[in-house]
Amino acid sequence: MADLDTREWLLTNGLGSFASGTVSDVRTRTYHGWLFAATNPPSERTLLVSHLDASLEVGGKVVVLGTNYWRSGQIEPTGYELLRSFDINPVPKWIWGEDNWLLSRQLVMPYGLAEEVGMVSEKARVDLPLSSCPLDPVSDRFSHRLLIQYRYEGRDLGILRLRLLISDRNFHHQQIANPELQFSQLLLPQQVCLQAITDGHFGTPWHLRWTQGDYKPDAVWYWDYQLPEETRRGLGDHEDLYSPGYLTVTLQPGDLVTLEAQVGFPNPLQNALTSESFAEAVEAEQERLSQIFRFQPASGKSSISHIRPQLLRASDQFIVYRASIAGPTVIAGYHWFNDWGRDTLISLPGLALVPQRFDLAKGLLQTFGQYCRHGLIPNAFPDIGGEPFYNSIDAALWWIETLGLYLEATQDWQFLAEQFPVAQQIYKSFLGGTRYNIQADATDGLIGWDARGVALTWMDVVVEGQPVTPRLGKPVEINALWYSALCWMSQWGERLSQIESGNSSVRLANQAQRYAQQAQQVKSSLQKFWNPQRCYLYDTIEPDDRRNSQIRPNAILALSLHHCGFSQPQGRQVLSRATSSLLTPYGLRSLDPADPQYVGQYLGNPHERDRSYHQGTVWSWLIGPFIRAWQRFYPEAPLPFDWQPLLEHFLSDACLGSISEIFDGDPPHTPRGAIAQAWSIAEVIRHLPDVNQ
């Protein structure tokens, strides 16, 4: 390879654990490592295995295959120069070589809720919501493991040396060597047990085993690895790694050596590790995915039909089990996000409804619904105990919108009957008032809020106690969601009145009529958002009744919901303005470039980046609402969006096989933020031609 390729790859296990790195095998982020174990799924992610530094001796010549950035500014060794190829499918695979030898390496992270560790069967896991799995958050029945396999080809015998580099740190922070941090190791036949000890406190125990080779304890610290991506992000950018020893393997041409790193102490009842174990793990994962998604061969009729399995596989990386609620949830993005209520509900149609994972969708809706408090749906759950976080005005409304889409897809009216009281609680709380002074205005029926120092919409950045985009008052997409919610509830009340009998039927019919009347009032009041000067929708009607006339994508969100309260001429004018000002090849800008507050690049220290997060940055998930709005108001016109750049990004840019969270507002729209984002993938699955067919 002529260049140091720092594009990234990602493996996950359904519990929040992950492995990640780069094509050239150099670590550039705090979040690069081979085993980040979510010891309290999906949280408390701890880096245990950073890497195996490899060297190969052939014919008396030793070549070093690793590549590292050092704090001194050096890049050494330069093993990437011997890298012949890299492939992501079906698992990450590197091939290094010279004229007389080739060495390949593959990694696989098995799914963590496996039958062999006491879980329900694979079929049951596909057919049932995860909340029905009998899991104990402190049980060793969770499986966090990684398999590594090397294969040698050559004319002569090869000697492979693998130096183990380890850590015991939170995934957000770097490890720095100090006298208080020590690692114990216990050497057993063809395996070693390792555990950190800091000031008398024990870290996460784990073990490494191998199919062949001789392990030699050789404790040494390696200081001052540089992490250039963190330098660019203005964060801690160097760390130290500990090596307890190294493995030496003598390889004949065609030989394999397989290793497995696993959280916990060795289990004498676990299956023996063999040269076939790696292929079996890959096959098991492919079988699991094929059962879930029922993969079909590409039809050949479309140039993008072959991408469908890859998109669906990417979507599954975000579906995880949360131990604290004993149910399914959605990781918003990798590497650094946890699960968020708003993101989960917006992502749900693409992640669960389009692929017909209806039990997953039901489980997610059920989980969030049962935690409804004061009419609000949690935006985040605590890792251990405590109350969920309810810092969102729109999660509850997205819950109603998504429940409606689920019911349209499944006709599961029994589930509606079970969840209707939650919808009624949301309605009553928004109407009468709840936290953050969220309440319907008695004069126009619109929803407003007024609470200083917080940001309750999806534009939620707070810097030094001040929201960057406060949006106090009546945000446009919130009231569009409110209108759609009232329409849904009117429909649901009418349907349930036909199922029930007697007084219940009459009561539900009366409620349905009241919801319909309020929906009409809100629809009329939505005209307050029309800005005739700009032929666009005001972003917010502020508490003092001033109008915010910035051109933002929230107007597109308002046009994209199942029930829309705006007219055909208005919708077309809004879309015309958004197409010229906000639409890019990767999604919608969060602010018009002509706006004085526009920031075209997402760069700088954390505060600088936070201030630009919703001030022009492109969000790829917003292409979904744009397409839905376009199809509503221009049903016969071609979509003014070329899928090719976004699909090329998915296949060969940033994180291979996923879609970034955000992109610069200015061309060339460099990808930024999280390397893999749930709602980015979900909205492509929801709308890409052939993917949902």
N, C-alpha and C positions, 0 to 999 in steps of 0.2 A: 504494500500500500504506500502510495506516495505521500499521503497526508494522514495526520492523526485524526481518525474519524471518531467524533464524540457524540454521534447520535446514540440514542439510548434504547434499552430493552427493559421489559418488566415481566416478572412472574409473580403470581399470587396464589393463595391457598384457601380462600373462602372463609378465613378467620381473621383477616387483617394482616397476616404475615406477608412479607414480600421479599423478593430478590431483585436487584436492579444494577445495571452498570452500563458500559458503553461498548460500541462495536469494536473499538481498538483495545478494549480491556483495561483502559486507564480510568482510574476513579477521579471524577471531577466534582462530586457533590458529597455533602454529609450523608445523603440518602443512598449512596452507592455501597452495596455489600451483598453478600450471598445469602445471609439468613438474618432478616429482621423478624423476630418472633413476637407476635401479639399475645403476650402471656395472659392478658385479660381481654379476650377477643371483643372488639377488634382493636383494643387499645393497649397501652403500656408496651409499645413496640420497642424492642431492645435488639441492638446489633450484637450478634454473637460471632458469626463467621464473616469476616470481611473479605477474605480472598485466599486462594492458594497460589503462591508465587512459584512458577514452574521453570525448570531448566532441563535441558535434554543433552545427554552426552552420546554422540555417535562417532565411532571411529577415532576416539581420542579427542575429539573436538567438543567443547561445551558451548551450547547456545542458550541464552537466557530469553525466555519468551514473554516476560512481563513488561509492563510500561508504567512508570510512575512520574507524577509531577512532584518536585521537591521545593521546599520553601526557599532554597537557594536560587531558584529559577531554572534549575536543570531539569531536563527530561531524561531519565535514566533508570533502567535500561531502555532500549528502544525495540522491544520485541515486536511491536506493531509492524515493523518493516519486514518481518518474516510472515506476516499474516496473509494467507492466500485468499481466504473467503470467509464470509459470515452469512448465516441464514437464520431467520427467526422462526421458520415453520418446519416442523410442528413445535420445536423447542429451540432455544438459542444454541447455535453450533458454530464453533470457530475451527479453522484448519490453518495450522502453521506448516511451513515446509521449506526445504531447499531441494536441490537436485536429487539427493540420495535418501530423503526421508520426508514423511508427512506425519503430523500429530494432530488429531482432532480432539475437541473437548465439547461436551454437551452438558446442559443443566436442565433439571426438571424439578418442580416443586409440587409434590402430590397434594391432592385435595385434602383438607384437614378434617373433614367429617366423614371418615372412612369406616366402612363396615367392620374391618378387621380390628378396629380399636373400640368396638362396642357400640357403634352408632346404629341407627336404623338402616335398613337395606338401601341400596342405591335407588331401586325403583320407588320405594316409599319416599325417599327424599325428593324425587322428581314430582311425585303425585301429591305430596302434602306440604303445607307451609312449614318453614323451618321452626316455627314456634311449637310444633308438636314433637320436636326431637327432644328426648329426655336427657338434656345436657346439664352438667354441673360445672360452673365456671372455674372451680378449682380442681377439677378432675384431670387425671392424666389421659383421659379418653380423647382430649384434643391432641391432634397430631401436627406438630410443626417440624417439617423435615425438608431436606434438600438432597437430591442425588446428583452426583457428578460422575461422568464417565469419560475416560481418555482411551483413544485407540491409536496404536502406533503402526505405521507402515514404512518399510525401508529395506535396503539390501542387507544391512548389518544389524546386530544386536543394539538396542538402545537402553540407556539408563535414565529414567525419569526421576527427578527430585522435586518434591512438592513441599514447600515450606508453608506451614499453617500460620495465617495472620488472623488474630482474634481480638475481640473487644467485649465489653459489657457496659453499654451506654444507652441512654435514651436516644431514639432515632433523630431527635432534633439537635443534639449536641455532639461535640467532638470529644474524643478521649485524649487526655493528656497524662503522660506517665508521671506517677508520683509514688513516694515510698509507701503510702497507705494502700495503694492498689496492687494487689497480688493475685496470682492465678494458681490454683491447685490443679494438679493433674494426677490421675491414677491410670497407669498403663495396664491393660488387660490383653489377652490374646487378640490380635488384629482389631483392637479398638482402644481409644483413650477417652477417659471421662474428665471433663474440665468444668471449673467453677471459679468465678471471681470472688475475692474476699476484700472488702474495703472497711477498715476500722472495725473489724470483727463482725461485719454484716455480710451474709452470703448472697451472692448474685444468682442468676438463673443457671441451674445445672444443665449440661448437655453433653453429648458424646459424639465422637466421630469413629466410624468403623470403615474397613476397607477389605477388598477381596484378596489382595496380595501386596507384598512389600514389607519392608523393615522400617519401623518407626524408631527414631532416636530423639529422646528428650534433649533439647538444646535451647534453653530459655534465653531470649534476647529481646530487647525493645528496639523498634525502628522508629526514629524520631522524625518529625517535621515533614510529613506528607502534605502537599499543597492541594487545595480543593478550589480550582479557579472559578467554577460556577458560583461558589459562595463569595469569592472575592468580588465578582461582578454584582452580586446581590447585596453587598455591604454587610455581610454576616461573618461569623467565625469561620476561618478558612484554612485551618491547618489542624492536624491531629497526629497522635502517636499510636502505633499498633504493636501489640505484643505477639511474639511467636514462641509457643511452648516447645516446638520441635519441628522435625521434618520427616517425610516418608520417602524412602528410596525404593524404586520399583525397577526390576530388570525385565525388559520387554523384548520378546521375539517378534519378528514381523507378523502383523495380524493380531497381536495380543491386545486384550482389553484390561483396564483396571477400573473398578467401580468403587466410589466412596459414598458414604451417607452421613450427613450431619443431622442430628435429631435432638430436640429439646427433651430434657429429663434424663434420669439415670437409665442404664441399659436394662432391658426387660429380657430375662432368660427365655421367655416364651415367644419372643418376636421371631419372625421368619429369618432364616439365614440370608445374608447378603451374598448374592452370586453375580456372575457376569450377565445373567438374564434379568436381574432386578430392575435395571434401568429401562430396558425395552418394555417390561411389564408395567412399569409406572407410567410410561408414555401412552401405552395402549389403554390402560385404565382411564386415564384422563380423556383421551379421545372418545372412548366409549361413553363416559359420563356426559360429555358435551353432546354427543350424537343422540343420546337418550333424551336429553333436555330439548334440543333444538330440532331433532329429526332432520338432520342435514340431507339435502338432496343434491345430486350431481348438477353442476352448472349446465344450463340449457343450451348454452352456446349462442343464444339469440341476442344476447346483450354483452357489450364489452365490460360491463361492471357486475354481471351476475356471479362471477367467481369470487367477488369480494364478500358476498353474504356470509359464508362461514367464518371469515376472519372478523367481520364486524360483530357477529353474535358471540364469538369467543371473547373478543375484547369486552363486550358488555357484561359477560359473566364475571370478569375480574372485580367488578364493583359490588357484587352481591355478597354480603358477608353475614355471619351470625354475630349478634351482640349478646354477650353473656348477661349483662346487667338487666336486660329486659326479656331474656330467653326468647328472642325472636329475630326475624330477618331485618336487615337494614341495608343501606346503600352507602358505601364510601364515596364521598363527593369527588375525590380526586387523589391521585398519587403524585408525589410521595407523601405530602405532609398533611392532607386533610383527614378529618374524621368524618362521621356521618352527620348530615344536616337534614332537617325535616323538609325544608323548602326544596332543596336539591333532589331529595328522594322523590317527592311527589311530582315534581316537574319531569323527572327522568322516568317515572314509572311506566307511562305508555310505551316508550321506546324499549325499555329494558324488559318489560313483562307482558304488556298487552299485545304488541305486534308479534313477538315470538310465541304468543299463546301460553305463556307461563302464568296461567290464571290463578293457580294456588299461591304462587309467590306474590302476585298482585294483591290477592285477598289477604294474605298474611301481613303484608306491609300496611295496607289500609287498616286492618284490624289492630295492629300494634299501635299505630299512631292515634287511632280513634280512641283506644282505651285509656290513653294518657291525656285526653282533652280535659283541660281545666280552665274554668272561667271563660269558656268559649274559645280558647286558644289551643292550637296544636303545637307540640314541642318543636323547637328548631334544633335542639340538640339534647342528647342524653348524657348524664354523668357516667363516668366509668365505674364508680363504686358508690352505691347508695345515693342519697340525696334526691332532690327534686329535679326534674328535667328543666331545661332552659326554655322560656316562653318568649324570647325576645324577637318576635316576628308578628307583623300584622297580617301577612298574606298566607302563611302556612295553612291556617284553618280554611281559608277560601280555596287554596289549591287542593286541599283535602276533599272538599265538596266537588270541585271540578273534576278531579281524578276519579272519585267515586262514581260520578256520572258516566265517565268514559268507560270505566270497568263494567258498569251495569249495562251500558249499550252493547258492549262486546259479549257479555255472558248471559244477560237476561236472568241474573241471579237475584230474584226478587226476595227470596228468603234472607239473603244477606242485607238487602235494602231494609227489610223490616227490623233486622238486628241493629243496623247502624243509623237508622232514621233518628232515634233519640239524640245521637251525637250531633247530627246536622241541626236538630232543633235547638240544642244547647248553644251551638255557634250562633245561630240566628238570634236567639233571645239575648245573648251576651253582646253581640254587635249592635243590636237594636237599643238595648237598655244601658249599655256602657260596661266596659271592662278595663283591664289594666292599660296603662299608658294613655288614659283618656281616649280610648278607642270607642267611638259611638256614632250612631246614625244621627245626622242633623234632622231635627224634627220638621224643619221648613222644606227641605228638598229630598230627604231620604238618603242622601249620600253619606258615605262613611268617611270620617275624619279622625285624626289623632293629634295629640299635642303633648310631647314629653321631651324635655331637653336632654341633650347629652347621649341620646341613643339614636340608632338608625334601624328602622323596623322593616323597610322594604328590601328587595334584593340588592339595591345599591346601599350596602350596609357598612361601609368603612367609617371607622371612628379613629381619628388621629389626635392624641393628646387631649382626649375628652371631648373633642368637637367632631360631629359628623361632617364628612366632606360634602355629601349631598343630603342635607337634612330631610327634605321632602315632607316637612310638617304640613298638616292640613289634610287635603283630600287628593291623594295621588290618583292619576288617571287609571292605571291598570288595576289598582285596588278596587275602584268603583266599578270597573268593567267586570272584575271577578265577582263583586257583590251582586251585580245585575244577573250574571250567569247563575250564581248560586240561588237567587230567588226564583229564577226560571226552573232550575232543576227541582227545587223543593215544591214548587207548584205541581210539576209533573209527578213527582213522587207521592205527594199527598193524594192526588187524584187516583193514582194506581193503587195505593194502599187502601184507599176508601172502597175500591172495588173488590179487594180481597177480604177486608174486614166486614163485619155485619153489625147491625144495631146501632147503638150510640157511638161506637168507635168509628163506624163508617161515616156517620153524619159529621162527627167532629173533624175527621181527616178531610172530608170534602170542603168543610168551611175553612179549614186552614189552607187548603190548596187555593181556594178563591182569594184569601187574604194575601198569600204569597204572590199570586198573579197580579193583584191590584198594586202591591208595593213594587213589583217589578216594573209595572207601567210607569209608576211615579219616578223610579230611578232612571228608567230609559229616557223619560222626558228631561230629567235633570242632567243627564249626561251631556246634553247640548251646551251646558255651561263650559264644557271643556273645548268647544269648537272655537278656534282662533281664525276668524275670516281673513285677517291680514296675512297670515302665513299659510292659510289653507292646511292647517295641521291641528293637532290636539295639544292644548296646554298640558304641560307635564304634571303640574300640581296647582290646585287652588289653595293658597296659603291661609292660615287661620284668620288673617286680617282681610281675607277675600281678594288679595292680589293674585294675579295669574303669572305663573312661571312659563314663559314662552320658548324655553330652550327646546331644540330639536333633539329628542332622545328616542330610543327604541321602545320606551314604555307605551307609546301610542300604538306601535305594532302589536305589542302584547294585548292591548285592549281590543284590537280588531281580530285577534286570532282565536278567541275562546269559542266554546261550543255554541253559546248564545251571545250574539253581538247586538249592541244597542245603537250602532251608528248606521247611517244611510249609505246607499251605494255611491252616490256622488262624493260624500265625505271620505269613505274608505278609499276610493280611487285617488283622490287628491293627496291623502296621507301617504299612500303607497308610492305615488309619484315622487313626492318630496323625499321619502326615506330611500328610494332607489337611487336618487341622485346624490344624497348627502351621507347616508349611513351604510349602504350596501357595499361590501367588499367581496373578494373571492373566498373569504374564510368565515364570513358571518357579518353581523352588523356592528358598526361603531356604537359606542355608548354616548357619543355626543357629536354633533355636527362640527366638522373641521373649521367652519366659519365662525364658530363661537369663540369669544375671547378666552374662555376657560379651557379650551381644547388643548390636550397634551397628546402629541403624536407618537411618543415612544414611552414604553413602560420600562424605565431605567432608573438607576440610582440606588440610594440607601432605602431601607424599609419604609420610612416615612415618605420619601419622594415617590416611591412606587405606589404606596397606598393612596397618595393624593391623585395619582393619574389613573387609578384602577377603573373608575367609572367616568372618566373625563375624556373619552375618545378611544380608549382601548377597545379592540374588536373582541366580541364574545361569539364564539362559534355556535353555541347552543341557540342563539337568537335567529339562526337561519330557519329553524323549525317554525316559530311563530310567523316569520315573514312568509314562508311558503303557505302556511294555512290561511293567512290573510289574503295572499295573492289568489289562491284558489277560490276563495269566497267572492272576491270582488272582481276578479278577471278570470272567470272559469274557462273561457275559450282562448285566452291569450297565452303565448308561450312564457314560461318562467324566465325572468331576466337574470338567471343565475347559472353559471357553468360549474358543474360538479367537479370537473377534472382537477383543479388546483387543490381542493380540499381532500379529494381521494388520493392524490399524489402525496399530500402531507401525511395521510393515514398510512400509506404503504411504505414511504421511504424518507420521512423527515422526522426530526425531533425524537419522539418515542415511536419506534417502528411498530406498527400494528395498533396504534391508538391515536387519539386526537387531543391536542393541547387545550388547556383551559382558555387562553387568550392569545391575541396577536397584537402587534403594534398597529395603531390606527393609520400611520403613514406607510406607504409602500417602502420596502417589499413585504410589509406585514410579517415581520419576524415573529415566530412563535415564542410565547413567554408563559410565565406562571407554571402551574402544575403540568407535568408532561402527559398526563392521561386524566381526562375529566369525564365523569359519568354522564352529565347532561349533554356534553358535546357528542359523545357516541350515541346516546339515546335518540337525539333529534335526527341524526343522520339515518339511523335504522328506521325511524318513523316515516321518513319521507324519501329516501333514496329509491329511485325506480328499481323494481325487481327484488329489492331486499325484502319487501313485505308481501311478496307474491308466492 
